[in-house]
Amino acid sequence: GCKSDSLSPRNGYAYIIDLDSIQRNGLWRVDLSGSPSRPNEAYNWGLLAVVSFGDGGYLQAYIVDTTPIWAYIRIKYNNTQSWRPWVKIETTNNG
C-alpha cells in the first residue's frame, strides 16, 4: 500500500517522500525533489501514473513537466521488494 504521508499536498503538487511506497492506482501531479528513488536526471515536477496488475505487480510512469517531454517507466513484479530500474523514453515530436 501507500504510506499516508507519501502523497502530501504542496503548491498544487503531491510532494513525494518515498516513491517506492506508491503502490495504488492513480494519477498525481508530483514534486519529486525530495525522493531518493526518482529517475536519475529527471526534472522534479511532472505527472506520476501508477497501475497495478496481476498478483502484486505495479507499473509507475513519470512524465516530466518540461519541453522536450520525457517519460520514465519502471515495473515491480509479484510482490517483490525491489523495483526494476527506471527506463527513459524520449519523444521525437515536441512541437
VMD Tcl script that draws the C-alpha trace (Angstrom):
set ca {
  {0.00 0.00 0.00}
  {0.83 3.66 0.16}
  {2.06 5.36 3.31}
  {-0.28 8.16 4.38}
  {2.46 10.82 4.12}
  {3.67 9.77 0.66}
  {1.18 11.96 -1.22}
  {1.02 15.15 0.82}
  {-0.12 18.34 -0.99}
  {2.38 21.12 -1.72}
  {1.66 24.05 -4.05}
  {-0.79 22.05 -6.17}
  {1.58 19.10 -6.43}
  {1.83 15.98 -4.29}
  {5.24 16.05 -2.64}
  {6.65 12.53 -2.92}
  {8.66 11.42 0.08}
  {9.07 7.75 -0.84}
  {8.33 6.93 -4.46}
  {8.89 3.22 -3.79}
  {5.88 3.13 -1.44}
  {3.33 4.41 -4.01}
  {1.51 1.20 -4.86}
  {-2.06 2.17 -5.65}
  {-3.73 3.08 -8.92}
  {-3.89 6.77 -9.69}
  {-2.59 9.89 -11.41}
  {-0.86 12.66 -9.46}
  {0.92 15.91 -10.27}
  {4.10 15.44 -8.27}
  {7.21 17.13 -6.92}
  {9.99 14.53 -6.72}
  {12.71 16.87 -5.43}
  {12.89 15.03 -2.10}
  {12.56 11.48 -3.40}
  {15.71 9.35 -3.34}
  {14.12 6.84 -5.73}
  {13.24 9.31 -8.50}
  {14.61 8.72 -12.01}
  {18.19 9.96 -12.46}
  {18.41 13.32 -14.23}
  {14.61 13.72 -14.13}
  {13.02 17.13 -13.77}
  {11.46 17.49 -10.29}
  {7.87 18.22 -11.36}
  {5.59 16.13 -13.51}
  {2.80 13.56 -13.69}
  {3.00 10.18 -11.94}
  {0.76 7.33 -13.10}
  {0.55 4.11 -11.10}
  {-1.19 0.98 -12.37}
  {-1.46 -2.33 -10.54}
  {-1.63 -5.60 -12.43}
  {-1.58 -9.31 -11.73}
  {-0.52 -10.66 -8.35}
  {1.10 -7.68 -6.69}
  {2.64 -6.17 -9.81}
  {2.86 -2.42 -10.38}
  {3.89 -0.05 -13.14}
  {4.95 3.53 -12.42}
  {5.23 6.06 -15.24}
  {6.61 9.54 -14.66}
  {6.14 12.24 -17.32}
  {8.13 15.44 -16.75}
  {6.68 18.98 -16.94}
  {9.26 20.22 -19.44}
  {9.96 20.50 -23.13}
  {11.20 18.27 -24.57}
  {8.81 15.83 -22.94}
  {10.43 12.77 -21.41}
  {8.81 9.83 -19.71}
  {10.27 7.25 -17.37}
  {8.77 3.87 -16.54}
  {9.56 1.07 -14.13}
  {7.90 -2.17 -13.03}
  {7.71 -4.25 -9.87}
  {6.53 -7.85 -10.23}
  {4.65 -10.23 -7.93}
  {5.03 -8.53 -4.55}
  {8.82 -8.47 -4.80}
  {10.53 -5.90 -2.64}
  {12.57 -4.29 -5.42}
  {11.63 -2.21 -8.43}
  {13.25 -2.68 -11.82}
  {15.43 0.30 -12.87}
  {13.82 3.36 -14.45}
  {13.80 3.38 -18.26}
  {13.80 6.77 -20.03}
  {11.55 7.23 -23.06}
  {12.31 10.27 -25.22}
  {9.74 11.74 -27.58}
  {10.53 12.89 -31.10}
  {7.66 15.34 -31.69}
  {7.61 18.16 -29.14}
  {6.15 20.78 -31.46}
}
mol new
graphics top color blue
foreach p $ca { graphics top sphere $p radius 0.5 }
foreach p [lrange $ca 0 end-1] q [lrange $ca 1 end] { graphics top cylinder $p $q radius 0.2 }
display resetview
